[in-house]
C-alpha cells in the first residue's frame, strides 16, 4: 500500500527512475559491445603489424597509410569545421567514399583501356589476378574501416548490444585482410567497392541534414534523392547481386579451401545489409516527403 501510495503521489519520480534504468542499460550494452569490438580491432592491428614486420609484406603499409590519412582528415575537420563527433565521422566517411569511388572507376577504366574487356571478368582474373592499383586501393580502404571502427568506438557512435555498423566493419576487415594476406579475390573485392558510389549520397544526405538543409521541396534535395536511389539500385544492390551470382556460377572452379565459403559469407552479409538499407532508405524518404504532403494539404 505504501509503495502504491508513493507511486500515485510521485509519478515523476517513477518516470525519472525508469529513464535512468534504461539509460544505464543502454550504457551497459554499449560498454559490452565496445569492449568486444575494441578487442577484435586490437587483434586485427597486431595481425597486420605481424604481416608487415615478420613476413616482410611492405605492400600492406598502404593499410597503415589509409588509417593515418583518414585520422588526419578527422583532425582537420574537427579543428576547422566542427567538433561534433557525428559530423566529423560522417564527413570523413564521405571523403572515403569519394576517394574509393574515383579509385574503383579509375582502376576499371584503366584495365579496360589497357587490355580491353576480354577476360576482364573471367574467374582466373577475379580470383587470382590483381588489376593495377587494385591492391593499394583495397589496402587504403581497409585502413579507413579500421580508423572508422576506432573512431566510432571512441565516441560511442553506435547503439545496441550488437551494433550493425560495427559488425559490418568487422566483417569487411576480416574479409579484406584475409584476401590481402593471401593475395586472392582482390579484383572481386574491388568490384564490391563500387557500392561506395551510393555511400557518397548516403553521407551527403546525413551531412546535409546536420547542416539544417531539410526542405524536401528544394531542387538539391530532390536531385540528391534521385541519385541516392539510382546508385543504391545499380551501384550497390545490382552489383552485389551480380557478384553473388558470379560466385555461385563459378563455384566449381574454386579450389578447395576457405576462399569460396568466405566470399559467399561476405556477399550474403552484404546483400542482407543492402536489404536492411533499402528499408531504412524508404522510411527516410517517406519521412522527408511527409511534411511536404502535410503542408500541401494544409494549403488546400
C-alpha positions in Angstrom: 0.0 0.0 0.0 2.8 2.3 0.9 4.6 1.8 -2.5 1.3 2.3 -4.4 0.6 5.5 -2.5 4.1 6.7 -3.2 3.6 6.0 -6.9 0.4 7.9 -7.0 1.8 10.9 -5.3 5.2 10.9 -7.1 4.6 9.7 -10.7 7.5 11.9 -11.9 9.9 10.0 -9.7 8.8 6.8 -11.3 9.4 8.2 -14.8 12.8 9.5 -13.8 13.8 6.2 -12.3 12.6 4.3 -15.4 14.6 6.6 -17.7 17.7 6.2 -15.5 17.4 2.4 -15.6 17.0 2.5 -19.4 20.0 4.8 -19.8 22.0 2.6 -17.5 21.0 -0.5 -19.5 21.9 1.2 -22.8 25.3 2.3 -21.4 26.0 -1.3 -20.2 25.2 -2.6 -23.7 27.5 -0.1 -25.2 30.3 -1.0 -22.8 29.9 -4.7 -23.6 29.8 -4.1 -27.3 32.7 -1.6 -27.2 34.9 -4.0 -25.2 34.4 -6.8 -27.7 34.9 -4.8 -30.9 37.9 -3.0 -29.4 39.5 -6.3 -28.6 38.9 -7.6 -32.2 40.3 -4.4 -33.6 43.4 -4.7 -31.5 43.9 -8.3 -32.6 43.4 -7.2 -36.2 46.0 -4.5 -35.8 48.5 -6.9 -34.3 47.9 -9.3 -37.1 48.6 -6.6 -39.7 51.8 -5.5 -37.9 52.9 -9.1 -37.8 52.4 -9.5 -41.5 54.3 -6.3 -42.3 57.2 -6.8 -39.9 57.8 -10.5 -39.7 56.5 -11.6 -43.1 58.0 -8.6 -44.7 54.8 -7.6 -46.5 55.7 -3.9 -47.1 52.9 -3.6 -49.6 50.5 -3.8 -46.7 51.8 -0.4 -45.4 49.0 1.0 -47.6 46.7 -0.1 -44.8 48.6 1.9 -42.3 48.7 4.8 -44.7 44.9 4.7 -45.1 44.3 4.7 -41.4 46.6 7.6 -40.8 45.3 9.6 -43.8 41.7 9.4 -42.6 42.7 10.1 -39.0 44.5 13.3 -40.2 41.3 14.2 -42.1 39.4 13.7 -38.9 41.7 16.1 -37.1 41.4 18.7 -39.9 37.5 18.6 -39.8 37.5 18.7 -36.0 39.9 21.6 -35.9 38.5 23.8 -38.7 34.9 22.9 -39.3 33.1 21.2 -36.4 33.8 19.4 -33.2 30.6 17.3 -33.3 31.8 13.7 -33.4 29.0 12.5 -35.7 29.5 15.3 -38.2 33.3 14.7 -38.2 32.8 11.0 -38.6 30.3 11.4 -41.5 32.5 14.0 -43.2 35.5 11.7 -43.2 33.2 8.8 -44.4 32.1 11.0 -47.3 35.8 11.6 -48.1 36.5 7.9 -48.1 33.5 7.1 -50.3 34.6 9.8 -52.8 38.2 8.7 -53.0 37.4 5.0 -53.3 34.7 5.5 -55.8 37.1 7.5 -58.0 39.8 4.9 -57.5 37.5 2.0 -58.5 36.3 3.8 -61.6 39.9 4.6 -62.5 41.0 1.0 -61.9 38.3 -0.5 -64.1 38.7 2.1 -66.8 42.4 1.7 -66.8 42.1 -2.0 -67.1 39.7 -1.8 -69.9 41.8 0.7 -71.9 44.9 -1.4 -71.4 43.7 -4.9 -72.0 40.2 -4.5 -73.4 37.0 -6.1 -72.0 38.0 -9.6 -73.0 38.8 -11.8 -70.0 38.4 -8.9 -67.6 35.7 -10.6 -65.5 37.0 -14.2 -66.0 37.2 -16.4 -63.0 41.0 -16.5 -63.1 41.3 -12.8 -63.3 38.8 -12.1 -60.5 40.3 -14.7 -58.1 44.0 -14.9 -58.9 44.7 -11.7 -60.8 45.2 -8.2 -59.5 44.4 -5.2 -61.6 46.8 -2.3 -61.5 46.4 -0.2 -58.3 43.7 -2.6 -57.0 45.8 -4.0 -54.2 46.8 -0.5 -52.9 43.2 0.8 -53.2 41.9 -2.2 -51.2 44.6 -1.7 -48.5 43.7 2.0 -48.3 40.0 1.3 -47.9 40.9 -1.4 -45.3 42.8 1.3 -43.4 39.7 3.5 -43.4 37.5 0.9 -41.9 40.0 0.3 -39.1 40.1 4.1 -38.5 36.3 4.4 -38.6 35.8 1.4 -36.3 38.2 3.1 -33.7 36.5 6.5 -34.1 33.0 5.1 -33.6 34.2 3.1 -30.5 36.0 6.2 -29.1 33.0 8.5 -29.5 30.4 5.7 -29.0 28.7 6.4 -32.3 26.7 3.2 -32.2 23.8 1.7 -30.3 22.6 -1.7 -29.1 24.3 -4.8 -27.8 25.2 -5.9 -31.4 25.7 -2.7 -33.3 25.2 -3.4 -37.0 27.7 -0.8 -38.2 30.5 -2.3 -36.0 29.6 -5.8 -37.3 29.7 -4.5 -40.8 33.2 -3.1 -40.4 34.4 -6.2 -38.6 33.2 -8.4 -41.5 34.9 -6.2 -44.0 38.1 -6.0 -42.1 38.3 -9.8 -41.8 37.4 -10.4 -45.5 39.7 -7.7 -46.8 42.7 -8.6 -44.8 42.5 -12.3 -45.4 42.3 -11.6 -49.1 45.2 -9.2 -48.9 47.3 -11.7 -46.9 46.7 -14.5 -49.4 46.6 -12.2 -52.4 43.3 -13.7 -53.7 40.0 -12.3 -54.9 41.4 -8.8 -54.9 39.6 -7.9 -58.1 36.3 -9.3 -56.7 36.6 -7.1 -53.7 37.4 -4.1 -55.8 34.1 -4.8 -57.6 32.2 -4.9 -54.3 33.6 -1.4 -53.6 31.5 0.0 -56.5 28.8 0.4 -53.8 30.8 3.4 -52.4 29.3 5.4 -55.2 26.0 5.0 -53.3 27.7 5.7 -50.0 28.6 9.1 -51.3 24.9 10.1 -51.4 24.2 8.5 -48.1 26.8 10.6 -46.4 25.8 13.7 -48.3 22.3 13.3 -47.1 23.5 12.9 -43.5 25.8 16.0 -43.7 23.1 18.0 -45.4 20.5 17.3 -42.7 23.1 18.1 -40.0 23.7 21.3 -41.7 20.0 22.1 -41.5 19.1 21.7 -45.1 15.9 19.7 -44.9 13.4 21.2 -47.3 12.0 18.3 -49.3 10.8 20.7 -52.0 14.2 22.1 -52.8 15.8 21.0 -56.1 19.0 20.0 -54.4 17.2 17.6 -52.0 15.1 16.1 -54.9 18.2 15.6 -57.0 20.0 14.0 -54.1 17.2 11.5 -53.6 17.2 10.7 -57.3 20.9 10.0 -57.2 20.6 8.2 -53.9 18.0 5.7 -55.3 19.8 5.3 -58.7 23.1 4.5 -57.1 21.5 2.3 -54.5 19.9 0.2 -57.2 22.7 0.0 -59.7 25.9 0.6 -57.8 25.0 -1.2 -54.6 22.2 -3.7 -54.9 22.5 -4.9 -58.5 26.3 -5.0 -58.4 26.3 -7.1 -55.2 23.7 -9.4 -56.6 25.6 -9.9 -59.8 28.8 -10.6 -57.9 27.0 -13.2 -55.8 25.6 -14.9 -58.9 29.0 -14.9 -60.4 30.5 -16.6 -57.3 27.8 -19.2 -57.3 28.2 -19.9 -61.1 32.0 -20.2 -60.7 31.8 -22.2 -57.5 33.1 -25.5 -59.2 36.2 -23.6 -60.4 37.3 -22.5 -56.9 40.0 -24.6 -55.3 39.1 -26.4 -52.0 39.6 -24.2 -49.0 38.1 -21.2 -47.3 38.1 -18.7 -50.2 34.7 -19.6 -51.7 32.9 -20.1 -48.3 34.3 -16.8 -47.0 33.4 -15.0 -50.3 29.9 -16.3 -50.2 29.5 -15.5 -46.5 30.8 -11.9 -47.2 28.4 -11.4 -50.1 25.5 -12.9 -48.1 26.2 -10.4 -45.4 26.4 -7.5 -47.8 23.1 -8.5 -49.5 21.5 -8.7 -46.1 22.8 -5.3 -45.2 21.5 -3.9 -48.5 18.0 -5.3 -47.8 18.0 -3.5 -44.4 19.4 -0.4 -46.0 16.6 -0.4 -48.6 14.0 -0.4 -45.8 15.8 2.4 -44.0 16.1 4.4 -47.2 12.4 4.0 -47.9 11.5 5.0 -44.4 13.8 8.1 -44.6 12.4 9.0 -47.9 8.8 8.7 -46.6 9.6 10.8 -43.6 11.1 13.6 -45.7 8.2 13.6 -48.0 5.5 13.6 -45.3 6.0 17.3 -44.2 5.7 18.3 -47.9 2.4 16.4 -48.3 1.1 17.8 -45.0 1.8 21.4 -45.9 0.2 20.8 -49.3 -3.0 19.5 -47.8 -2.9 22.3 -45.3 -2.7 24.8 -48.1 -5.7 23.3 -49.7 
